[in-house]
């Protein structure tokens, strides 16, 4: 008899724990379980939403720009490559008056660019932050089209 009462007590404790975890105010066992199933479905939907958000964030480009003695070292990495991305970046650098002196590029599945941009003498006001902003805009513009 005591074993049966212990099992019943343990089951009651677990139902109460389930009730508190799922914030259920249901009075019956069946209602608590139904609330738990709804809670699990909500959690699944939240996980899917988080996965979508992570996928969108992973598409954002990583752009770093370091100032060199006479120019900049520009590194770009983007998980997805889109047609015309390299051209868009090179045009943006040209618009700033930077001449690409050396570059290493990979455009297979992802996009990687490591370039040394030499500054023209008439463009002394260009700084690393400005170069970064222009490059990010060029990458984003290409991704939108």
C-alpha positions, 0 to 999 in steps of 0.5 A: 500500500505504501508503495502505491501511495508513494507513487501517487505522491511523486506523480502529484509532485511532478504534476505540480512542478509541471504546472509551475514550469508552464505557468498553468492554473489548470485544476485537473491533471489532463488540463495541466498536460494540455497546457504543457503541450501548448507550452512546448509548442510555444518553445518550439516556435521560439527556437525556430524564430531564434534560428531565423534570426541567427541565419539573418545575422550570419549574412551580415558582413564582417568588415575591418579596416586598419590604417597603414602608413600610406593607406588601409588594410581592408578585410571583408568576410560575408557568408553569402556571395552575391553577383557583383559584390566585388565590383561594388566594393571596388567601385566604393573604394575608387569613389573614396580615391583609394587605389587597390595595390594588393588583394586576395579574393575568394568568391566561391560560396562565401566572399572574402577580400583582403586588400591594401588600399593606397590613398591618393595624395588629394584624399588626405581626409579619408579615415578608417571609419569612413572607409569601413562605412563605405565598404559596408554600404557597398556590401549591403547594397549588393545584398539588397539587389 
